[in-house]
Amino acid sequence: MADTAQTTTRTDRTDLPQRSAVRSLLRLWPFARPVRARLFTAAFVGVLASCVSLVIPLVLKWLVDGPVTERDPGGAWLGGAYLLLLGLAEALLFGLRRWLVARPLAGVEAAMREALYRHVQRLPVAFHDRWSSGQLLSRGTTDLQLLRMFLAFPLTFLLVNGVTILVGGVLLLAQRWSLGLVLLAPVLPLMVLCSVFEAKYGRAARRTQDQLGDLTTVVEESVLGIRVIKGFGRHRSQADAFRKLTRALRTSELRKARLLAWIWGCNTTLPELAIGAALVLGTFQVADGALSAGTLVAFLSTALALRWPVESIGFLLAMSNEAATATDRYFEVLDEPAVDAPAREAAADATAAVNTPPQDSTAVNTPPQDSKALNTPAQDTAAVDAPARAAPAPPGLVFSGVQFRYPDAPPDSPPLLRDITLHIRPGETMALVGATGSGKTTLTALVPRLYDPTAGRISLDGRDLATLGREEVRALVAVAFEEPTLFSATAAENVLMGGEGAQEGDLRRALEVAQADGFVDALPEGGATQVGEQGLSLSGGQRQRLALARAVVGRPRFLILDDPLSALDVHTEALVEAALRRVLATTTALVVAHRPSTVLLADRVALLSGGRITAVGTHHELLRDHPEYATLMSGEGEGAR
């Protein structure tokens, strides 16, 4: 759009709230709730497997103090069999735990991705003006993979390892309390170190994930804009920009690696020192006869069994912090107020807990009757409600005292549109003319509720636009944008996207109106031909004609055309205009025009200047009476946007 706000990067944001990792991760519960039985079972199985591993040192104690000391071969074989069975049981239990979580967690990830995509579709255009596509992509891919890994591994093993350390500590103290105290001495300093590590690693993880989103944006823009990059020879500058981002990301990743190496080293060194001290002390006690050899073996085996649970604390905390950051990033999008949702979707979402977190229900499932609260600023509520209590608006498309300022604009800046008052009568075509930056595109974007006015009212056939749900509005209003956007689908699918329930006859009619039937039929597979990403396999004029066909295929009551013929040659433009006149005769239309040939399609013309409608009349009247309009329509003003 010509007047959209500048997209901002997320990497350097300083207004992000500081949240507890636990509090952030608890927000995943509504999505995990449907598979809670398998998650709890997997955790129980993991704890059981871990406890089985702690039984092995007790068997070793019996084996050393019994059959080995008494030189009993039969007892030794029996002890070996016990150890083998315990080892197999432990392996099978851990395998069962993995099987229990694999399938359901893949479903949780898919459900979260679907919820994110559905919510992004409901978010207002102002949101997409602020957010880069790469940041949204990274939240829907990388961040969700991190969350699935957290639910599959750290979530379970933080519990399993915690129980293992607790039970192992009790066994150590029960076997020899003096040696147990030696081994448990590092617990307090490790807790302090982990607390410091968690805070630092959380900030590093957030920065890394934001930088990854920015990098994704650059890659996507470079792929979509490859023709511009090659055409202007900008591949070196793009490569330099990409290199800077990758180096910044590398620096952040190395910082994470240093933090992880630091905590891993501490978690390994302190317990090893404690084990060494306990071994020396225990050896002296065995030599003095105060401790049996089997007890020392069992004690040291238990201590060694606790090595992994203790050493993995830093690794598990790191993964948990990355998951907490990913959760925050995910819910940053899901917490954005959505536009009003259709009632049938709201009902479906209310019964699907896996797809809609309760804490975000106001954002995702807002009933249509509450849409005005979301989409109308508080200070302008009176401005919207007052006309509703006044006399009904006349039929057609009516702008009454409309003002608009972009959400990201400075509060003290003047509105882009000011006191727009305009009446387009039923069946009339109004051309909208103005200089570059006058707000034409923004004004047309208000009609399909891509944005809502900050003051004033727009009505369609006497119905206040703010009281209509967006689904209903877009069933009444069709739009052909200045920049035609096509999707990775067939030519026919791209056109039929503009009309709910449109049939083959509607498709052919729309293609004929847009003079697109000839080139579509000439495609290798006709209308079933894939047009490729962004429709880049087609020419600019072909894309524009398909976009125009998409706008008229549903026979809308209101039609908004933003310079729909700018990419057409003179001959094709004349043919499209002739066919378009028949369509415009049956609808109420607002057409942004930059050339006299397009203006002549309209019954009347509105001149937009300085954010206001300064004149309304026929083309010839404005040419005669308004020098600004005459300049715009002259050769030197032609094509002004």
Secondary structure, DSSP 8 states (H G I E B T S, - for coil): -TT------STT--------HHHHHHTTHHHHGGGHHHHHHHHHHHHHHHHHHHHHHHHHHHHIIIIIHHT-HHHHHHHHHHHHHHHHHHHHHHHHHHHHHHHHHHHHHHHHHHHHHHHHHHS-HHHHHHS-HHHHHHHHTHHHHHHHHHHHTHHHHHHHHHHHHHHHHHHHHHH-HHHHHHHHTTHHHHHHHHHHHHHHHHHHHHHHHHHHHHHHHHHHHHHHTHHHHHHTT-HHHHHHHHHHHHHHHHHHHHHHHHHHHHHHHHHHHHHHHHHHHHHHHHHHHHHTTSS-HHHHHHHHHHHHHTHHHHHHHHHHHHHHHHHHHHHHHHHHHHTS------HHHHHHHHT-TTTS-GGGHHHHS--GGGHHHHHS-GGGHHHHHHHHHSS---SSEEEEEEEE--TTS-TTS--SEEEEEEEE-TT-EEEEEE-TTSSHHHHHHHTTTSS--SEEEEEETTEEGGGS-HHHHHHHEEEE-SS----SSBHHHHHHTTSTT--HHHHHHHHHHTT-HHHHHHSTTGGGSB--GGGTTS-HHHHHHHHHHHHHTT--SEEEEESTTTTS-HHHHHHHHHHHHHHHTTSEEEEE--SHHHHTT-SEEEEEETTEEEEEE-HHHHHHH-HHHHHHHSTTTTT--
